[in-house]
Structure formats: structure tokens, C-alpha cells
Amino acid sequence: MKAIQLHEFGGPEVLRYETVPVPELKAGEVLVRVHAVGINPPDWYLRDGYRQQQLPADMAPSIQLPAIPGSDVSGVVEAVAPDVHRFSVGDDVFGMVRFPSFGDSAAYAEYVSAPASDLARKPAGVDHVHAAAAPMSGLTAWQFLIELGHDQPNPLQPKLHHPVPLDGKTILVNGAAGGVGHIAVQLAKWKGAYLIAVASGAHESFLRELGADEVIDYTKNRPEDVAHDVDLVLDTLGGPATGRFLATLSRGGALFPVFPGFCDFEDARQRGVTVSMTQVRSNGTQLEELGRLLDAHTVRTAIDGTFPLADARTAHERADHGHIQGKIVLTVP
């Protein structure tokens, strides 16, 4: 089969379109003939050897090369292991494969072997491109805002993350036009929240269509100067700068940074603000629930652009450019 591999870490130029063996099925697995692959930040973190990601030193994964990046797929079941009864050959499925088992998901390929528990049936009314755009972004938003869905130790903080009630609350989403952000906006509205979206002004009409009640153009105003008495901030960008959102929150509010780097814990304590985060994990059951929302058009995935699998390098160059509206997807012929 054809796949994208990297033999060294670096920029988009290290991504090679090569012939590799079709993966062999193990117990509990499904072989998927891939139709589309969703691109996510962990893909370029893997590509550059995690040098740009703000991870604690003891969390930086060791990657064996050559490696095939990617985790998000949508396709058709080609084969199932004898102990798998949840899926049959010919089923349309989508999922986030083996995350966060860094470097083992291998989704940039014509075929992917995946644990059956990581997959869900693709909604009939959603094509493969839009389904491939959903898993990591959708599960991240779901596990931060709706339901964590597991009791695994949290590598980012001592306690498990706990979502908070959203109905009737004022929620601010930073990076609202991006992959996680644009789905988080829709899930929060579905749950009855008043939604403030932070993005560049170029995305305002897009975010209004998704249900945002207010849009703060960060190129004109600092959100911490404009937004006040917010109940929850979901910062999909995270990092050291996420502490600025403490000023927007009411006492008893919560700040959920999606990426590590927050360090203003004493300030948060004095303000009476809870800071919590988690690491997204594969979950086919939650994807089934999200799939029902996608099928009902309650939630939709936006596509910034599509590229053939062979042009993964160009797709990563687009990602490096930033200012993405929704998701970038690779298509597999």
C-alpha cells in the first residue's frame, strides 16, 4: 500500500510518499480501507520530533523511525479479527486510532489497522472527508466540555478533569475557528450556553453561522479587556499566555487550557478560578454520540482544504501557515 512516512524529524519536507506493507490484523482489530485522513497538531508534533510542543521533559515520547503519522480516519471496513463482532466487512467507519499512543496510529496510509473500540459507524449523511475531520477535534471538545469518558490517570495534572454544566452559562472559546474550537462552539450551544468566540475578524460570519452570540476579533481587541463575568473559558491554543483569560472569569469560574503551559496557579487560586485540563483519548462510544449530532446537522465539521495523500507535505505547509478555518483533510484515491 501507499503511505506517508518520515525517516527523520523536521519540516514538511521530511514527509515521503512510499510503498509499505499493509498492516496485519491483531486480536480486537479492524482493517480499514482509508478514504480520508484528518490532520491534527499531533501530526506535526510527531513530524518535528516534538521539539516545538510544550510538553514536560518526562512526557516527550520516544518515536521509532520510520514512522507513519496521523490518527484520524474515515473509510470502509476491509477485514475484522475473529473476536470482533461490532463491525462487519463493508461498514463505513470513522475514528481516532490509538491516541495518545504516539507514533503507533499510522493513519496517513491506504489501510489502517485499528482497535474496534476506537471506531464508530460513520453517519450516513456525512461524507468521508467531513467524517475524517471530526474525531480528534470532536473528542477533544467532548471530553473537555461534555464527558471525560474514562478514568485513566491524567498526565497533565494530578486529578482527573471534570467538565462543568454549560446550560445557561457564558462560555468563551479562544481559537474558535480552528479544529477543536469550531466544534466546541457548536457543542456549547447545543448544551444551552451563551457563546463568546475569539478569532480573527475574517472568521466572524463563519462563527455566527455556527451559533456564536458574540465574536471578539483578537486583531482589534484583547479578549481579556472586553469579556467579563465569563463562567468558563476553553482556550484551544493554551500555552503560557492562557493566564490572561483569568481576568475574564467570574469567581467560581473555570479555565480549561487544551495545551500545556499554564503557570499562574496562585493567581487562579486568589481569583477562585478552577484550572483543569486533560489529554484526549480514543473513544468509539463517544464518537457514536457525536456521530448522531453530525447526522442530525446539530454539529458540522468545516473543511479548510483537502489534499491528496501524496501531497501531505503541501497539506502540512498549509497547516504551518496557520489561520485555519476548521480542518485540513487528506483524501485517499
Order of alpha helices (4+ residues) and beta strands (2+ residues): beta-beta-beta-alpha-beta-beta-beta-beta-alpha-alpha-beta-alpha-beta-alpha-beta-alpha-beta-beta-alpha-beta-alpha-beta-alpha-beta
